């Protein structure tokens, strides 16, 4: 069942939260990407989102993330967790994986050069 999530502009630190996300989204003026903290709470059996503009996304080294809570944590607890995650050293990108076809071509070339070298 699809559900429209209503917006809210007021959050209470001690209210139960559904989740917290920090994502980079286009700013309303369309001039670039901003980092947003999106906090979803449950009120009157409905989900309500609050979008908090945290400024230009280039200010943040942390990866985008989502913290599920499902009502088991408060807004304040999730914000503390988000502060911690944001301050972590960013992960190093994975090393580029070498293509198997390139490795095979290198293997064949080495094999040919060894054969040719052995004939002399």
N, C-alpha and C positions, 0 to 999 in steps of 0.2 A: 504494500500500500504506500503510495507516494504521499509525502507530507511537505507542506510549505513551512519553512522555519521562519518564524516572526523575528523581528529585530527588537533589541532593547538598548537603551543608552545608560541604564543604571545597573550596576553590579554591586552585590553585597559580599564582603570578604568571607562571611560565615555561611553563605548559601551553598547548597550542593551543586556541583558542576558535572556536566555530562562529558565534556572534553575541552581541551585547550590546544589550539594549533598556532604555530607561527609560520606564516607563508608570505611569499613575495607576490603582490598583486599590483596591477596597474592602478595608479592613483586616480581619484575621481576627475582631476583636471586633464588627465591623459598625457602628462608631461614626464612620465617615467614610472618605474616600479618603486613601491614602498613596502616596508615590512609591516605586516599586520598581525596583531595578536587577536585571534578569534576565539572567544570563550562562549561555550554553549551551556546554558543552565536550563533546569526544568522548573517551570512555573505554571501552576494551574493545569498540570498534566500536559503541557505543551513545551516543546523546545524553543528556546529564544536565544538568538545570537547577538553578541556584542562585538563590534569590530573596533579595535583600538589601533590607530595609525601610529606606528613607532618611528616614522621618518624614512629617509632614503634607504633602500635595501643595501646600498654599497657600504653603509656603516657597520654591517653585520657580517662577520666571518662564519658564524654558525650556520649549519645546514638547516633547512626548513624541517619542522618536526610536528608531530601530533602526540598529545598525551591523553589517552583514554582514561576516563574516571568512572563513568556509568553511575554517577551519583554517590560514589564511595569517598570522594574527596571534595573539599571546599574550594571555592575560587581562590582564596589566599594560598592554600596548599599547592594548587596547580601553578599559580604564579611564581611561587618559590622554586618549584621544580623547573619551571621554564627559565628562570634566572640562572639556575645552576647549569642547565643544558646549554644555554646561550654562551656562557663563559668558558665552556670546555674548549680545549684546543681542537681546531677543525681536523677532521680525518684527512690523511694524505690520500690523494687519488691513487687508485690501483695502478700498478705498473702496466704498461701496454702489453697485452698478450701478443706473442709472436704468432703470426698466421702459420698454420700447419703446412700450407702449400709453399710458403717461403722456406720453412725448415726443410721440407722435402727437396726443393730445388737446390738448396745449399748442400744437402747430403749427396745428391746426385753429382753436383759439380765437384765436390771433394773426392768422391769415388772415381770420377773420370780423371781428375788431375793425379790421383795416386796411381791409377792404372798407367797413365801416360808417363808418369815419372818412373815407374818400375820398368818400363820397356827400354829406357835409355841406359 
